[in-house]
Amino acid sequence: MDRSEAVVKELLARMGFQNISYEPDGNIPPDFVVDGEIAVEVRRLNQNFDDGSGPRGLEEVTVPLWQKVERLVESVAETDGNSWFIFFSFSRPVPRWRDLEPELRSALTEFRTGEQRRAGIIYTSPDFQMRVGEASNPLETFFRMGGMSDRQSGGWVVAELIANIQHCAAEKLRKIEPHRSKYKTWWLALTNHTGFGLGEHERQQLRQHLPRPIGWDKVLLVNPSDSSAWIDF
């Protein structure tokens, strides 16, 4: 049972259910069966980006890219008594690493060997930018990872949240179709990893503008860090 499933199990218990079975039919839908008749499927709700090959979670690009930049930074990180933090931002489609890596390496090396060093941008292209900021105290290495900005991960509005709920609901509906006849009722539980905070205004807008996705008797949206914070549709 992963973290999302554990949070949803906590939520079902909070809702008063006592007979909660995890994967009663094995490693196929549903994830839970409640009181023998309510099937519950669980999915992370994340931000998605469509690069033409279909929607993908933003973190599918973010995590590998951070790791590649970090390895690069560490490879040219000999210190001379000064230290600088590396910050980068990007947008999709991300340049191919085999093309981007030598350009970043050149920019980092040129900065490290330069006589005049100033905080600011050391590399920029339409889809990628890297800048440096001086550390207030010397660190173990000349360069140190400081932070990252994913240009597609900000600026969320309720309309975008609705679009991703609908995407996830449709995706899961296809997955459960071969098993649908086994249970009378089907719920979809989404753990909200979008980073989009749900205040009362956003909750009202969601309920007003989000029709229950086709094929589901109930959709639950739950805070992955707090199973007591949830709404349903």
VOVEXDO-397213 format. One record per atom (N, C-alpha, C): residue in three letters; residue number from 1; x, y, z. Coordinates in steps of 0.2 Angstrom, whole numbers. Layout:
N
ALA,NUM,X,Y,Z
...
This chain:
233
MET,1,4,-6,0
MET,1,0,0,0
MET,1,4,6,0
ASP,2,4,11,-5
ASP,2,8,17,-5
ASP,2,4,22,-1
ARG,3,8,28,-1
ARG,3,6,33,3
ARG,3,-1,36,2
SER,4,-3,37,-5
SER,4,-9,39,-7
SER,4,-15,34,-5
GLU,5,-13,28,-6
GLU,5,-18,23,-3
GLU,5,-19,23,4
ALA,6,-14,24,8
ALA,6,-15,24,15
ALA,6,-19,30,17
VAL,7,-18,36,14
VAL,7,-22,42,16
VAL,7,-29,41,14
VAL,8,-30,38,9
VAL,8,-37,36,7
VAL,8,-41,31,12
LYS,9,-37,26,14
LYS,9,-39,22,19
LYS,9,-41,25,25
GLU,10,-37,30,27
GLU,10,-38,34,33
GLU,10,-45,38,32
LEU,11,-46,41,26
LEU,11,-51,45,25
LEU,11,-58,41,25
LEU,12,-58,35,22
LEU,12,-63,30,23
LEU,12,-65,29,30
ALA,13,-60,28,34
ALA,13,-62,26,41
ALA,13,-65,32,44
ARG,14,-62,38,43
ARG,14,-65,45,45
ARG,14,-72,45,43
MET,15,-74,43,37
MET,15,-81,43,35
MET,15,-86,38,38
GLY,16,-83,34,43
GLY,16,-87,30,47
GLY,16,-87,22,44
PHE,17,-84,21,39
PHE,17,-83,14,36
PHE,17,-79,10,41
GLN,18,-81,4,42
GLN,18,-77,-1,46
GLN,18,-74,-7,42
ASN,19,-78,-9,37
ASN,19,-76,-15,33
ASN,19,-73,-12,27
ILE,20,-66,-11,27
ILE,20,-62,-8,22
ILE,20,-57,-13,20
SER,21,-58,-16,14
SER,21,-54,-22,11
SER,21,-49,-19,6
TYR,22,-42,-20,7
TYR,22,-37,-17,2
TYR,22,-36,-23,-3
GLU,23,-37,-21,-10
GLU,23,-35,-25,-15
GLU,23,-39,-32,-14
PRO,24,-45,-33,-13
PRO,24,-48,-39,-12
PRO,24,-48,-44,-18
ASP,25,-47,-41,-24
ASP,25,-47,-46,-30
ASP,25,-40,-47,-32
GLY,26,-35,-44,-28
GLY,26,-28,-45,-30
GLY,26,-25,-38,-34
ASN,27,-20,-39,-37
ASN,27,-17,-33,-40
ASN,27,-21,-30,-47
ILE,28,-27,-29,-46
ILE,28,-32,-27,-51
ILE,28,-37,-22,-48
PRO,29,-40,-18,-51
PRO,29,-45,-14,-48
PRO,29,-51,-18,-45
PRO,30,-53,-15,-39
PRO,30,-52,-9,-36
PRO,30,-47,-9,-31
ASP,31,-44,-3,-29
ASP,31,-39,-3,-23
ASP,31,-42,-5,-17
PHE,32,-49,-3,-16
PHE,32,-52,-4,-9
PHE,32,-59,-6,-11
VAL,33,-62,-10,-7
VAL,33,-69,-12,-7
VAL,33,-72,-10,0
VAL,34,-77,-6,0
VAL,34,-80,-4,7
VAL,34,-87,-7,8
ASP,35,-88,-11,13
ASP,35,-94,-14,15
ASP,35,-96,-19,9
GLY,36,-92,-22,6
GLY,36,-93,-27,1
GLY,36,-96,-24,-6
GLU,37,-98,-18,-6
GLU,37,-101,-16,-12
GLU,37,-99,-9,-15
ILE,38,-95,-5,-12
ILE,38,-92,1,-14
ILE,38,-85,0,-16
ALA,39,-84,0,-23
ALA,39,-77,0,-25
ALA,39,-74,7,-25
VAL,40,-67,7,-23
VAL,40,-64,14,-23
VAL,40,-57,13,-26
GLU,41,-56,17,-31
GLU,41,-50,18,-35
GLU,41,-46,24,-32
VAL,42,-40,23,-32
VAL,42,-35,29,-29
VAL,42,-30,31,-35
ARG,43,-29,37,-35
ARG,43,-24,40,-40
ARG,43,-22,47,-37
ARG,44,-15,48,-38
ARG,44,-12,54,-37
ARG,44,-15,59,-42
LEU,45,-17,65,-40
LEU,45,-19,71,-44
LEU,45,-13,75,-45
ASN,46,-10,75,-51
ASN,46,-4,80,-52
ASN,46,-5,84,-57
GLN,47,-1,89,-58
GLN,47,-1,94,-64
GLN,47,1,90,-70
ASN,48,-2,91,-76
ASN,48,0,87,-82
ASN,48,2,92,-87
PHE,49,6,90,-92
PHE,49,8,94,-97
PHE,49,8,89,-103
ASP,50,5,92,-109
ASP,50,4,88,-115
ASP,50,9,90,-120
ASP,51,14,86,-122
ASP,51,19,88,-126
ASP,51,18,86,-133
GLY,52,12,83,-135
GLY,52,10,81,-141
GLY,52,9,73,-141
SER,53,12,70,-136
SER,53,12,63,-135
SER,53,7,60,-130
GLY,54,3,65,-127
GLY,54,-2,64,-122
GLY,54,0,67,-116
PRO,55,-4,68,-111
PRO,55,-3,71,-105
PRO,55,2,67,-100
ARG,56,7,71,-97
ARG,56,11,68,-93
ARG,56,12,72,-86
GLY,57,13,69,-81
GLY,57,14,72,-74
GLY,57,20,77,-75
LEU,58,20,83,-72
LEU,58,25,87,-73
LEU,58,32,85,-70
GLU,59,31,81,-64
GLU,59,37,78,-61
GLU,59,41,73,-65
GLU,60,37,70,-70
GLU,60,41,65,-74
GLU,60,47,68,-78
VAL,61,47,75,-79
VAL,61,52,79,-82
VAL,61,57,82,-76
THR,62,53,85,-71
THR,62,57,89,-66
THR,62,62,85,-62
VAL,63,60,79,-60
VAL,63,65,75,-56
VAL,63,71,73,-60
PRO,64,70,70,-66
PRO,64,76,68,-69
PRO,64,81,74,-71
LEU,65,78,79,-73
LEU,65,81,85,-75
LEU,65,85,88,-69
TRP,66,82,89,-64
TRP,66,86,91,-58
TRP,66,92,86,-56
GLN,67,91,80,-57
GLN,67,97,75,-56
GLN,67,102,76,-61
LYS,68,101,77,-67
LYS,68,106,78,-72
LYS,68,110,85,-71
VAL,69,106,90,-69
VAL,69,110,96,-68
VAL,69,114,96,-62
GLU,70,111,92,-57
GLU,70,115,91,-50
GLU,70,122,88,-52
ARG,71,121,82,-56
ARG,71,128,79,-57
ARG,71,133,83,-61
LEU,72,130,87,-66
LEU,72,134,91,-69
LEU,72,138,96,-65
VAL,73,134,100,-61
VAL,73,136,105,-56
VAL,73,142,102,-51
GLU,74,141,95,-49
GLU,74,146,92,-45
GLU,74,152,91,-48
SER,75,151,89,-55
SER,75,157,88,-59
SER,75,162,93,-60
VAL,76,160,100,-59
VAL,76,164,105,-60
VAL,76,164,110,-54
ALA,77,164,107,-48
ALA,77,163,110,-42
ALA,77,169,111,-38
GLU,78,175,111,-41
GLU,78,181,112,-37
GLU,78,181,119,-34
THR,79,183,119,-27
THR,79,182,126,-24
THR,79,189,130,-24
ASP,80,189,136,-24
ASP,80,195,140,-23
ASP,80,194,145,-17
GLY,81,189,143,-13
GLY,81,188,147,-7
GLY,81,182,152,-8
ASN,82,179,151,-14
ASN,82,172,155,-15
ASN,82,167,150,-17
SER,83,161,151,-15
SER,83,155,147,-17
SER,83,149,150,-20
TRP,84,146,147,-25
TRP,84,140,150,-28
TRP,84,135,145,-29
PHE,85,129,148,-28
PHE,85,123,143,-28
PHE,85,120,144,-36
ILE,86,118,138,-38
ILE,86,115,137,-45
ILE,86,108,137,-45
PHE,87,104,141,-49
PHE,87,97,141,-49
PHE,87,96,140,-57
PHE,88,91,136,-58
PHE,88,89,136,-65
PHE,88,81,136,-66
SER,89,79,138,-72
SER,89,72,137,-74
SER,89,71,135,-81
PHE,90,65,131,-82
PHE,90,64,128,-89
PHE,90,57,128,-90
SER,91,56,127,-97
SER,91,49,126,-99
SER,91,49,120,-104
ARG,92,44,117,-106
ARG,92,43,112,-110
ARG,92,42,114,-117
PRO,93,44,111,-122
PRO,93,48,105,-122
PRO,93,56,106,-120
VAL,94,58,102,-115
VAL,94,65,104,-112
VAL,94,70,102,-118
PRO,95,75,106,-119
PRO,95,80,104,-124
PRO,95,83,97,-122
ARG,96,85,93,-128
ARG,96,88,87,-126
ARG,96,95,88,-122
TRP,97,96,83,-117
TRP,97,101,84,-113
TRP,97,108,84,-116
ARG,98,108,79,-122
ARG,98,115,79,-125
ARG,98,116,85,-129
ASP,99,111,90,-130
ASP,99,113,96,-133
ASP,99,114,101,-127
LEU,100,110,101,-122
LEU,100,110,106,-117
LEU,100,116,105,-112
GLU,101,118,99,-111
GLU,101,124,98,-106
GLU,101,130,101,-108
PRO,102,133,101,-114
PRO,102,139,104,-116
PRO,102,139,112,-115
GLU,103,133,114,-117
GLU,103,132,122,-116
GLU,103,132,124,-109
LEU,104,129,120,-105
LEU,104,129,122,-97
LEU,104,136,121,-94
ARG,105,139,115,-96
ARG,105,146,114,-94
ARG,105,151,120,-96
SER,106,150,122,-102
SER,106,154,128,-104
SER,106,153,134,-100
ALA,107,146,135,-99
ALA,107,144,141,-95
ALA,107,147,141,-88
LEU,108,146,135,-85
LEU,108,149,134,-78
LEU,108,156,135,-78
THR,109,160,132,-82
THR,109,167,132,-82
THR,109,170,139,-84
GLU,110,167,143,-88
GLU,110,168,149,-90
GLU,110,167,154,-84
PHE,111,162,153,-80
PHE,111,161,157,-74
PHE,111,166,156,-69
ARG,112,167,149,-68
ARG,112,172,147,-63
ARG,112,179,150,-64
THR,113,181,150,-70
THR,113,188,152,-72
THR,113,189,160,-73
GLY,114,183,163,-73
GLY,114,183,170,-75
GLY,114,186,174,-69
GLU,115,189,180,-71
GLU,115,191,185,-66
GLU,115,186,189,-63
GLN,116,181,191,-66
GLN,116,176,195,-64
GLN,116,169,191,-63
ARG,117,167,189,-57
ARG,117,161,185,-56
ARG,117,156,189,-53
ARG,118,150,189,-56
ARG,118,144,193,-53
ARG,118,138,188,-53
ALA,119,134,190,-48
ALA,119,128,186,-48
ALA,119,123,188,-54
GLY,120,120,183,-57
GLY,120,116,184,-62
GLY,120,115,178,-67
ILE,121,113,179,-73
ILE,121,112,174,-78
ILE,121,118,172,-81
ILE,122,120,166,-81
ILE,122,126,164,-85
ILE,122,124,160,-91
TYR,123,118,158,-92
TYR,123,116,154,-98
TYR,123,108,155,-99
THR,124,106,156,-105
THR,124,99,157,-107
THR,124,98,155,-114
SER,125,92,152,-114
SER,125,89,150,-121
SER,125,82,151,-120
PRO,126,78,150,-125
PRO,126,70,150,-125
PRO,126,67,146,-120
ASP,127,70,140,-119
ASP,127,67,135,-114
ASP,127,71,133,-108
PHE,128,77,137,-107
PHE,128,81,135,-101
PHE,128,85,141,-99
GLN,129,86,142,-93
GLN,129,90,148,-90
GLN,129,93,146,-84
MET,130,99,147,-83
MET,130,103,146,-77
MET,130,106,152,-74
ARG,131,106,153,-68
ARG,131,109,159,-65
ARG,131,113,157,-59
VAL,132,117,162,-56
VAL,132,121,160,-50
VAL,132,120,166,-45
GLY,133,121,164,-39
GLY,133,120,168,-33
GLY,133,126,167,-28
GLU,134,129,172,-26
GLU,134,135,170,-21
GLU,134,133,168,-15
ALA,135,136,163,-12
ALA,135,135,161,-5
ALA,135,138,165,0
SER,136,134,167,5
SER,136,137,171,10
SER,136,143,169,14
ASN,137,144,162,14
ASN,137,150,159,17
ASN,137,152,153,13
PRO,138,159,152,13
PRO,138,162,147,8
PRO,138,159,140,10
LEU,139,157,136,5
LEU,139,155,129,6
LEU,139,160,125,4
GLU,140,159,118,4
GLU,140,164,113,2
GLU,140,165,113,-5
THR,141,161,116,-9
THR,141,162,116,-16
THR,141,161,123,-19
PHE,142,163,124,-25
PHE,142,163,130,-28
PHE,142,155,131,-30
PHE,143,152,126,-33
PHE,143,145,127,-35
PHE,143,141,122,-31
ARG,144,135,125,-29
ARG,144,130,121,-25
ARG,144,123,122,-28
MET,145,119,117,-29
MET,145,113,117,-31
MET,145,109,122,-26
GLY,146,105,127,-29
GLY,146,101,131,-25
GLY,146,94,131,-26
GLY,147,91,130,-32
GLY,147,84,129,-33
GLY,147,82,129,-40
MET,148,76,128,-42
MET,148,73,127,-48
MET,148,66,129,-49
SER,149,65,132,-55
SER,149,58,134,-56
SER,149,55,131,-63
ASP,150,50,127,-62
ASP,150,46,124,-68
ASP,150,41,129,-70
ARG,151,42,132,-76
ARG,151,38,137,-78
ARG,151,31,135,-80
GLN,152,30,128,-80
GLN,152,23,126,-81
GLN,152,19,124,-75
SER,153,23,125,-69
SER,153,20,122,-63
SER,153,16,128,-59
GLY,154,17,134,-61
GLY,154,14,140,-58
GLY,154,7,142,-61
GLY,155,4,147,-58
GLY,155,-2,150,-61
GLY,155,-8,146,-62
TRP,156,-9,141,-57
TRP,156,-15,137,-57
TRP,156,-21,141,-56
VAL,157,-26,139,-60
VAL,157,-33,142,-58
VAL,157,-37,136,-58
VAL,158,-43,137,-55
VAL,158,-48,132,-54
VAL,158,-50,128,-61
ALA,159,-50,132,-66
ALA,159,-51,129,-73
ALA,159,-46,123,-75
GLU,160,-40,125,-73
GLU,160,-34,120,-74
GLU,160,-35,114,-70
LEU,161,-37,115,-63
LEU,161,-38,110,-59
LEU,161,-43,105,-61
ILE,162,-49,108,-63
ILE,162,-54,104,-66
ILE,162,-52,100,-72
ALA,163,-48,103,-76
ALA,163,-46,99,-82
ALA,163,-42,93,-80
ASN,164,-38,94,-75
ASN,164,-34,88,-73
ASN,164,-38,83,-69
ILE,165,-43,85,-65
ILE,165,-47,80,-62
ILE,165,-51,76,-67
GLN,166,-53,79,-73
GLN,166,-57,76,-78
GLN,166,-52,71,-82
HIS,167,-46,73,-83
HIS,167,-41,69,-86
HIS,167,-40,63,-82
CYS,168,-39,63,-75
CYS,168,-37,58,-71
CYS,168,-43,53,-71
ALA,169,-49,56,-70
ALA,169,-56,52,-70
ALA,169,-57,48,-76
ALA,170,-55,51,-82
ALA,170,-56,47,-88
ALA,170,-51,41,-89
GLU,171,-45,43,-87
GLU,171,-39,38,-87
GLU,171,-41,32,-83
LYS,172,-43,33,-77
LYS,172,-45,28,-72
LYS,172,-51,24,-74
LEU,173,-56,28,-78
LEU,173,-62,24,-80
LEU,173,-60,19,-85
ARG,174,-56,20,-89
ARG,174,-53,15,-94
ARG,174,-50,9,-91
LYS,175,-47,10,-85
LYS,175,-43,5,-82
LYS,175,-48,0,-78
ILE,176,-54,3,-76
ILE,176,-59,-1,-72
ILE,176,-64,-4,-76
GLU,177,-64,-3,-82
GLU,177,-70,-5,-87
GLU,177,-70,-13,-87
PRO,178,-65,-16,-87
PRO,178,-66,-24,-87
PRO,178,-68,-27,-81
HIS,179,-68,-23,-75
HIS,179,-70,-25,-69
HIS,179,-76,-22,-66
ARG,180,-79,-18,-70
ARG,180,-84,-13,-67
ARG,180,-91,-17,-65
SER,181,-92,-23,-68
SER,181,-98,-26,-66
SER,181,-98,-30,-60
LYS,182,-92,-30,-57
LYS,182,-91,-34,-50
LYS,182,-94,-30,-44
TYR,183,-95,-24,-45
TYR,183,-97,-20,-39
TYR,183,-102,-15,-41
LYS,184,-107,-13,-37
LYS,184,-113,-9,-38
LYS,184,-111,-2,-39
THR,185,-106,0,-35
THR,185,-104,7,-34
THR,185,-97,8,-35
TRP,186,-95,14,-39
TRP,186,-88,15,-40
TRP,186,-86,22,-38
TRP,187,-81,23,-33
TRP,187,-79,30,-31
TRP,187,-72,31,-34
LEU,188,-70,37,-35
LEU,188,-63,38,-37
LEU,188,-60,43,-32
ALA,189,-55,41,-28
ALA,189,-51,46,-23
ALA,189,-45,48,-26
LEU,190,-44,55,-26
LEU,190,-38,58,-29
LEU,190,-35,62,-23
THR,191,-28,60,-23
THR,191,-24,64,-18
THR,191,-21,70,-21
ASN,192,-22,75,-19
ASN,192,-20,82,-22
ASN,192,-13,84,-22
HIS,193,-9,82,-27
HIS,193,-2,84,-27
HIS,193,-1,90,-32
THR,194,-6,93,-33
THR,194,-5,99,-38
THR,194,-1,105,-35
GLY,195,-1,105,-28
GLY,195,2,111,-25
GLY,195,-3,117,-25
PHE,196,-10,116,-28
PHE,196,-15,121,-28
PHE,196,-19,121,-21
GLY,197,-18,126,-17
GLY,197,-21,126,-11
GLY,197,-29,127,-12
LEU,198,-33,124,-8
LEU,198,-40,124,-9
LEU,198,-43,128,-3
GLY,199,-44,134,-4
GLY,199,-48,138,1
GLY,199,-55,137,0
GLU,200,-59,141,4
GLU,200,-66,140,4
GLU,200,-69,143,-3
HIS,201,-66,148,-6
HIS,201,-68,151,-12
HIS,201,-67,145,-18
GLU,202,-61,142,-18
GLU,202,-59,137,-23
GLU,202,-64,131,-22
ARG,203,-65,129,-16
ARG,203,-70,124,-15
ARG,203,-77,125,-18
GLN,204,-79,131,-17
GLN,204,-86,133,-20
GLN,204,-86,133,-27
GLN,205,-80,136,-30
GLN,205,-80,136,-37
GLN,205,-79,129,-40
LEU,206,-76,124,-37
LEU,206,-75,117,-39
LEU,206,-82,114,-39
ARG,207,-86,115,-34
ARG,207,-92,112,-34
ARG,207,-97,115,-39
GLN,208,-96,121,-40
GLN,208,-101,125,-45
GLN,208,-99,123,-52
HIS,209,-93,122,-54
HIS,209,-91,122,-61
HIS,209,-89,115,-63
LEU,210,-88,110,-58
LEU,210,-85,103,-60
LEU,210,-91,98,-59
PRO,211,-94,96,-65
PRO,211,-99,91,-65
PRO,211,-95,84,-63
ARG,212,-99,80,-59
ARG,212,-96,74,-57
ARG,212,-94,70,-64
PRO,213,-87,68,-64
PRO,213,-85,65,-70
PRO,213,-89,59,-72
ILE,214,-90,58,-78
ILE,214,-94,52,-81
ILE,214,-91,45,-78
GLY,215,-96,41,-76
GLY,215,-94,34,-74
GLY,215,-92,33,-67
TRP,216,-92,39,-63
TRP,216,-91,38,-56
TRP,216,-97,40,-52
ASP,217,-98,36,-47
ASP,217,-104,38,-42
ASP,217,-102,44,-37
LYS,218,-95,44,-36
LYS,218,-93,49,-31
LYS,218,-85,50,-33
VAL,219,-83,57,-32
VAL,219,-76,58,-33
VAL,219,-74,62,-27
LEU,220,-68,59,-24
LEU,220,-66,62,-18
LEU,220,-59,66,-19
LEU,221,-58,72,-17
LEU,221,-52,75,-17
LEU,221,-49,76,-10
VAL,222,-43,73,-9
VAL,222,-41,73,-2
VAL,222,-34,76,-2
ASN,223,-32,80,4
ASN,223,-26,82,5
ASN,223,-21,76,7
PRO,224,-16,75,3
PRO,224,-11,69,4
PRO,224,-8,69,11
SER,225,-8,75,14
SER,225,-4,76,21
SER,225,-9,76,27
ASP,226,-16,76,25
ASP,226,-21,77,30
ASP,226,-27,74,28
SER,227,-29,68,30
SER,227,-35,65,27
SER,227,-41,68,30
SER,228,-41,72,34
SER,228,-47,76,37
SER,228,-49,82,32
ALA,229,-44,83,28
ALA,229,-45,89,23
ALA,229,-47,86,16
TRP,230,-54,86,15
TRP,230,-56,83,9
TRP,230,-63,86,6
ILE,231,-64,85,0
ILE,231,-71,87,-3
ILE,231,-73,82,-7
ASP,232,-80,81,-9
ASP,232,-82,76,-13
ASP,232,-87,80,-19
PHE,233,-88,76,-24
PHE,233,-92,78,-30
PHE,233,-97,73,-31
